[in-house]
Amino acid sequence: MSVPVENLRFSKASMGKSEEIWQSFDAKLTKFVTKKLWIFVVEDLIRHLAYAQLLRYEMRQDMPSFGDYQDK
């Protein structure tokens, strides 16, 4: 990570603490972004699986259709 020239003295004075803060921030940001991306992927996957399940049920011939119940 490069440090701007105007922050060089501050960075040298608190070198260890500054790096810890940035690592903590980076870890939290990565975890947040990963979680949001995972939720997006899972929602999309569930949508595709539900559609595939719907198609599978429509293709099964052994299940009575809604029209069969209306005749009785």
Phi, psi and omega in degrees: 000125179276146182249128176301150184301320183293340179260006185296315180296316179298318182294319179293324182291324183233048188301312183294314183294319180299317180295321178298317180297314180295321179295319178296315179298315181298318180295316180294319179296316179298317180296319179296311181296318180297318180296315180296319179295319180297317178298318179298315181295317181295317179299318179294319179296317179298318179300316179292320179294320179296320178294318179296320179295319179298316178296322181296317180292325179292329183278342181288130182267340184281350179269134178293143179270172181297326180296329179295326181283332181289332182290335185274000000 
